């Protein structure tokens, strides 16, 4: 059985991070590394598998005003702010709470179809 609290099983890495040193370091902890490569013979912009997931998550986190600038002096404080921003984003998505003006202004009926 895995160590309690250990959820990380696979990491997608850019080609800049390929090599045995990274793979061996993660393998020592039971985590696999999969390098995302561009298809052969392609030029210009290409959407790569699973990379959009990381970019989307970073975009969600960057919407938190506290994370836009480097306000924290201690790394453990910054880590907690990232967790906090992720938790807020996750709970809003789970609750499907999209607070966009003017659709959800106070006193207006819910415009979402049932």
N, CA, C and O of each residue as an XYZ file, in Angstrom:
456
protein
N       0.839     -1.190      0.000
C       0.000      0.000      0.000
C       0.881      1.249      0.000
O       1.972      1.254      0.571
N       0.398      2.292     -0.640
C       1.162      3.535     -0.737
C       1.186      4.251      0.608
O       0.339      4.029      1.473
N       2.159      5.093      0.750
C       2.287      5.907      1.950
C       1.063      6.819      2.077
O       0.630      7.400      1.081
N       0.496      6.957      3.287
C      -0.695      7.809      3.444
C      -0.430      9.231      2.962
O       0.597      9.830      3.281
N      -1.367      9.755      2.195
C      -1.228     11.108      1.681
C      -0.459     11.203      0.381
O      -0.368     12.287     -0.195
N       0.096     10.109     -0.098
C       0.861     10.155     -1.344
C      -0.086      9.867     -2.504
O      -0.562      8.744     -2.670
N      -0.347     10.889     -3.295
C      -1.262     10.763     -4.422
C      -0.547     10.796     -5.761
O      -1.117     10.392     -6.774
N       0.673     11.263     -5.781
C       1.406     11.450     -7.025
C       1.944     10.115     -7.530
O       2.718      9.448     -6.844
N       1.529      9.736     -8.726
C       1.981      8.473     -9.305
C       2.724      8.667    -10.625
O       3.588      7.867    -10.983
N       2.376      9.744    -11.351
C       2.959      9.984    -12.670
C       3.168     11.483    -12.863
O       2.327     12.294    -12.474
N       4.298     11.838    -13.466
C       4.616     13.235    -13.774
C       4.842     13.345    -15.271
O       5.573     12.550    -15.861
N       4.201     14.348    -15.883
C       4.466     14.642    -17.288
C       5.516     15.725    -17.326
O       5.351     16.772    -16.702
N       6.596     15.489    -18.050
C       7.717     16.420    -18.085
C       7.949     16.904    -19.512
O       7.636     16.212    -20.480
N       8.501     18.099    -19.618
C       8.898     18.671    -20.886
C      10.181     17.978    -21.351
O      10.869     17.349    -20.548
N      10.498     18.089    -22.616
C      11.701     17.429    -23.128
C      12.971     18.004    -22.522
O      14.017     17.357    -22.554
N      12.895     19.215    -21.968
C      14.066     19.788    -21.311
C      14.438     19.010    -20.054
O      15.578     19.079    -19.593
N      13.477     18.268    -19.498
C      13.715     17.541    -18.258
C      13.894     16.037    -18.469
O      13.800     15.260    -17.519
N      14.148     15.634    -19.692
C      14.340     14.204    -19.929
C      15.748     13.792    -19.500
O      16.663     14.615    -19.464
N      15.903     12.558    -19.187
C      17.209     12.066    -18.769
C      17.085     11.128    -17.586
O      16.072     11.130    -16.886
N      18.102     10.335    -17.365
C      18.022      9.328    -16.309
C      18.065      9.919    -14.897
O      17.545      9.301    -13.969
N      18.664     11.084    -14.710
C      18.777     11.639    -13.352
C      17.397     11.935    -12.767
O      17.121     11.569    -11.624
N      16.535     12.587    -13.530
C      15.195     12.900    -13.051
C      14.371     11.639    -12.873
O      13.681     11.476    -11.866
N      14.442     10.749    -13.850
C      13.665      9.509    -13.771
C      14.090      8.675    -12.566
O      13.239      8.112    -11.876
N      15.389      8.589    -12.305
C      15.871      7.813    -11.154
C      15.452      8.446     -9.834
O      15.108      7.740     -8.886
N      15.480      9.784     -9.769
C      15.097     10.466     -8.536
C      13.628     10.223     -8.202
O      13.283      9.984     -7.045
N      12.772     10.283     -9.202
C      11.357     10.030     -8.954
C      11.069      8.549     -8.758
O      10.189      8.191     -7.975
N      11.792      7.688     -9.451
C      11.581      6.245     -9.302
C      11.904      5.788     -7.880
O      11.308      4.832     -7.385
N      12.831      6.458     -7.230
C      13.162      6.116     -5.847
C      11.972      6.341     -4.914
O      11.897      5.743     -3.840
N      11.054      7.197     -5.325
C       9.860      7.476     -4.527
C       8.606      6.833     -5.115
O       7.498      7.095     -4.648
N       8.772      6.004     -6.121
C       7.635      5.310     -6.713
C       6.803      6.157     -7.651
O       5.619      5.880     -7.847
N       7.396      7.185     -8.235
C       6.683      8.072     -9.146
C       7.268      7.907    -10.540
O       8.485      7.959    -10.718
N       6.410      7.709    -11.519
C       6.858      7.556    -12.901
C       6.964      8.895    -13.599
O       6.255      9.838    -13.248
N       7.844      8.990    -14.586
C       8.029     10.213    -15.369
C       7.762      9.881    -16.830
O       8.344      8.950    -17.387
N       6.869     10.660    -17.442
C       6.576     10.497    -18.864
C       6.918     11.806    -19.565
O       6.348     12.849    -19.246
N       7.845     11.756    -20.517
C       8.277     12.949    -21.234
C       7.318     13.186    -22.400
O       7.082     12.295    -23.216
N       6.772     14.398    -22.464
C       5.854     14.775    -23.539
C       6.685     15.351    -24.674
O       7.335     16.385    -24.518
N       6.659     14.672    -25.821
C       7.469     15.088    -26.975
C       6.588     15.599    -28.099
O       5.421     15.227    -28.229
N       7.182     16.462    -28.905
C       6.493     16.932    -30.108
C       6.480     15.813    -31.145
O       7.419     15.019    -31.210
N       5.431     15.743    -31.951
C       5.418     14.759    -33.032
C       6.553     15.041    -34.018
O       6.901     16.198    -34.252
N       7.120     14.001    -34.584
C       8.228     14.155    -35.528
C       7.793     14.943    -36.757
O       6.698     14.734    -37.281
N       8.647     15.840    -37.209
C       8.405     16.593    -38.439
C       7.457     17.762    -38.295
O       7.021     18.306    -39.310
N       7.116     18.176    -37.093
C       6.205     19.308    -36.931
C       6.994     20.600    -36.716
O       8.086     20.598    -36.147
N       6.411     21.692    -37.185
C       7.019     23.012    -37.016
C       5.953     23.956    -36.503
O       4.764     23.769    -36.761
N       6.383     24.965    -35.779
C       5.435     25.954    -35.267
C       4.717     25.447    -34.023
O       5.177     24.532    -33.340
N       3.575     26.071    -33.752
C       2.813     25.737    -32.555
C       2.075     24.422    -32.744
O       1.397     24.218    -33.751
N       2.207     23.541    -31.779
C       1.507     22.259    -31.786
C       0.980     22.018    -30.380
O       1.713     22.176    -29.403
N      -0.289     21.636    -30.273
C      -0.849     21.299    -28.963
C      -0.310     19.934    -28.574
O      -0.476     18.954    -29.300
N       0.338     19.886    -27.418
C       0.922     18.636    -26.953
C       0.024     17.988    -25.917
O      -0.628     18.665    -25.122
N       0.002     16.668    -25.940
C      -0.858     15.915    -25.030
C      -0.518     16.235    -23.584
O       0.653     16.240    -23.205
N      -1.519     16.497    -22.790
C      -1.456     16.743    -21.354
C      -0.788     18.052    -20.958
O      -0.894     18.446    -19.796
N      -0.114     18.738    -21.853
C       0.509     19.996    -21.463
C      -0.536     21.071    -21.214
O      -0.343     21.933    -20.356
N      -1.639     21.033    -21.951
C      -2.686     22.019    -21.764
C      -3.273     21.923    -20.367
O      -3.738     22.929    -19.831
N      -3.265     20.747    -19.765
C      -3.800     20.577    -18.419
C      -2.987     21.392    -17.421
O      -3.546     22.050    -16.544
N      -1.677     21.344    -17.557
C      -0.804     22.098    -16.663
C      -0.982     23.593    -16.894
O      -1.083     24.359    -15.935
N      -1.020     24.015    -18.155
C      -1.184     25.434    -18.461
C      -2.520     25.959    -17.948
O      -2.599     27.086    -17.457
N      -3.566     25.148    -18.060
C      -4.875     25.558    -17.567
C      -4.858     25.717    -16.053
O      -5.399     26.686    -15.522
N      -4.238     24.769    -15.358
C      -4.165     24.848    -13.899
C      -3.363     26.068    -13.452
O      -3.745     26.737    -12.492
N      -2.259     26.367    -14.136
C      -1.477     27.558    -13.798
C      -2.274     28.832    -14.078
O      -2.148     29.820    -13.355
N      -3.085     28.805    -15.120
C      -3.946     29.949    -15.411
C      -4.981     30.167    -14.323
O      -5.247     31.306    -13.937
N      -5.570     29.084    -13.825
C      -6.536     29.197    -12.727
C      -5.872     29.769    -11.487
O      -6.436     30.636    -10.820
N      -4.671     29.286    -11.175
C      -3.986     29.765     -9.982
C      -3.569     31.223    -10.117
O      -3.570     31.962     -9.132
N      -3.213     31.642    -11.333
C      -2.751     33.018    -11.511
C      -3.890     34.018    -11.381
O      -3.640     35.219    -11.287
N      -5.141     33.551    -11.373
C      -6.262     34.456    -11.161
C      -6.337     34.922     -9.713
O      -6.984     35.925     -9.412
N      -5.673     34.193     -8.814
C      -5.636     34.612     -7.413
C      -4.705     35.805     -7.289
O      -3.526     35.716     -7.633
N      -5.229     36.917     -6.801
C      -4.445     38.148     -6.750
C      -3.202     37.996     -5.879
O      -2.167     38.599     -6.165
N      -3.296     37.209     -4.837
C      -2.155     37.040     -3.928
C      -0.988     36.342     -4.628
O       0.164     36.541     -4.242
N      -1.264     35.534     -5.644
C      -0.210     34.792     -6.329
C       0.342     35.524     -7.548
O       1.340     35.087     -8.122
N      -0.284     36.632     -7.957
C       0.187     37.340     -9.140
C       1.556     37.960     -8.951
O       2.355     38.001     -9.887
N       1.833     38.439     -7.761
C       3.146     38.999     -7.449
C       3.776     38.156     -6.362
O       3.089     37.416     -5.659
N       5.051     38.267     -6.231
C       5.764     37.477     -5.229
C       5.725     38.224     -3.895
O       6.673     38.930     -3.550
N       4.635     38.070     -3.148
C       4.472     38.775     -1.887
C       5.095     38.026     -0.716
O       5.466     38.640      0.285
N       5.211     36.730     -0.828
C       5.641     35.920      0.305
C       7.163     35.876      0.400
O       7.853     35.754     -0.613
N       7.674     35.975      1.613
C       9.114     35.877      1.826
C       9.537     34.448      2.123
O      10.663     34.049      1.825
N       8.646     33.695      2.699
C       8.984     32.321      3.074
C       8.329     31.344      2.108
O       7.154     31.503      1.779
N       9.061     30.340      1.648
C       8.493     29.368      0.703
C       7.295     28.603      1.266
O       6.374     28.268      0.521
N       7.297     28.322      2.572
C       6.162     27.588      3.132
C       4.888     28.437      3.122
O       3.792     27.894      2.987
N       5.014     29.758      3.263
C       3.844     30.626      3.154
C       3.314     30.633      1.725
O       2.104     30.589      1.503
N       4.231     30.688      0.755
C       3.807     30.677     -0.648
C       3.117     29.358     -0.994
O       2.121     29.342     -1.718
N       3.648     28.265     -0.475
C       3.026     26.959     -0.709
C       1.597     26.939     -0.194
O       0.699     26.428     -0.864
N       1.384     27.487      0.982
C       0.039     27.523      1.541
C      -0.882     28.422      0.731
O      -2.069     28.121      0.609
N      -0.375     29.513      0.175
C      -1.200     30.383     -0.666
C      -1.607     29.667     -1.963
O      -2.722     29.850     -2.451
N      -0.705     28.860     -2.513
C      -1.045     28.086     -3.709
C      -2.120     27.064     -3.369
O      -3.071     26.896     -4.133
N      -1.987     26.383     -2.242
C      -3.018     25.428     -1.803
C      -4.352     26.140     -1.597
O      -5.397     25.628     -1.997
N      -4.321     27.305     -0.982
C      -5.532     28.058     -0.711
C      -6.216     28.478     -2.015
O      -7.434     28.349     -2.147
N      -5.443     28.974     -2.970
C      -6.009     29.386     -4.258
C      -6.590     28.176     -4.993
O      -7.651     28.277     -5.608
N      -5.900     27.038     -4.933
C      -6.420     25.826     -5.560
C      -7.699     25.349     -4.905
O      -8.617     24.897     -5.590
N      -7.770     25.443     -3.598
C      -8.968     25.027     -2.874
C     -10.163     25.904     -3.221
O     -11.273     25.405     -3.407
N      -9.936     27.204     -3.309
C     -11.023     28.116     -3.678
C     -11.508     27.809     -5.092
O     -12.712     27.757     -5.341
N     -10.574     27.605     -6.012
C     -10.946     27.286     -7.394
C     -11.720     25.976     -7.459
O     -12.734     25.885     -8.151
N     -11.250     24.969     -6.745
C     -11.909     23.665     -6.758
C     -13.307     23.739     -6.178
O     -14.240     23.186     -6.760
N     -13.477     24.403     -5.053
C     -14.803     24.469     -4.449
C     -15.779     25.255     -5.312
O     -16.961     24.916     -5.372
N     -15.306     26.294     -5.977
C     -16.202     27.028     -6.886
C     -16.625     26.163     -8.064
O     -17.776     26.209     -8.498
N     -15.688     25.374     -8.577
C     -16.038     24.512     -9.706
C     -16.972     23.391     -9.283
O     -17.874     23.018    -10.033
N     -16.764     22.850     -8.086
C     -17.658     21.809     -7.591
C     -19.064     22.341     -7.332
O     -20.052     21.648     -7.577
N     -19.148     23.551     -6.845
C     -20.444     24.152     -6.553
C     -21.072     24.784     -7.794
O     -22.221     25.224     -7.763
N     -20.304     24.825     -8.887
C     -20.748     25.451    -10.137
C     -21.215     26.869     -9.883
O     -22.261     27.300    -10.369
N     -20.416     27.580     -9.112
C     -20.738     28.940     -8.753
C     -19.964     29.871     -9.654
O     -18.773     30.101     -9.445
N     -20.622     30.399    -10.637
C     -19.985     31.314    -11.568
C     -20.562     32.704    -11.318
O     -21.655     33.019    -11.788
N     -19.848     33.511    -10.601
C     -20.330     34.831    -10.232
C     -19.954     35.845    -11.301
O     -18.969     36.569    -11.158
N     -20.735     35.898    -12.369
C     -20.480     36.839    -13.458
C     -21.571     37.905    -13.451
O     -22.759     37.602    -13.337
N     -21.160     39.112    -13.572
C     -22.099     40.216    -13.658
C     -22.587     40.335    -15.077
O     -21.741     40.194    -15.960
N     -23.803     40.570    -15.409
C     -24.949     40.869    -14.572
C     -25.835     39.659    -14.306
O     -26.887     39.800    -13.682
N     -25.440     38.486    -14.759
C     -26.323     37.328    -14.627
C     -26.654     36.991    -13.178
O     -27.775     36.576    -12.885
N     -25.706     37.162    -12.277
C     -25.918     36.747    -10.902
C     -25.924     37.928     -9.936
O     -25.424     37.814     -8.817
N     -26.481     39.051    -10.354
C     -26.529     40.173     -9.421
C     -27.636     39.935     -8.392
O     -28.598     39.219     -8.669
N     -27.504     40.523     -7.225
C     -28.478     40.292     -6.156
C     -29.893     40.653     -6.578
O     -30.116     41.668     -7.238
N     -30.825     39.829     -6.200
C     -32.227     40.086     -6.493
C     -32.690     39.587     -7.844
O     -33.886     39.656     -8.127
N     -31.814     39.090     -8.688
C     -32.209     38.607     -9.999
C     -32.453     37.108     -9.934
O     -31.779     36.395     -9.190
N     -33.401     36.638    -10.701
C     -33.702     35.208    -10.730
C     -32.547     34.437    -11.364
O     -31.799     34.982    -12.175
N     -32.411     33.190    -10.997
C     -31.346     32.334    -11.518
C     -31.602     32.080    -13.005
O     -32.627     31.493    -13.350
N     -30.688     32.510    -13.904
C     -30.918     32.340    -15.346
C     -30.579     30.955    -15.863
O     -30.832     30.648    -17.028
N     -30.008     30.117    -15.011
C     -29.615     28.785    -15.487
C     -30.833     27.896    -15.697
O     -31.725     27.859    -14.850
N     -30.880     27.181    -16.818
C     -31.996     26.272    -17.050
C     -31.902     25.056    -16.119
O     -30.816     24.613    -15.745
N     -33.046     24.552    -15.770
C     -33.067     23.394    -14.861
C     -33.274     22.111    -15.597
O     -33.316     21.046    -14.981
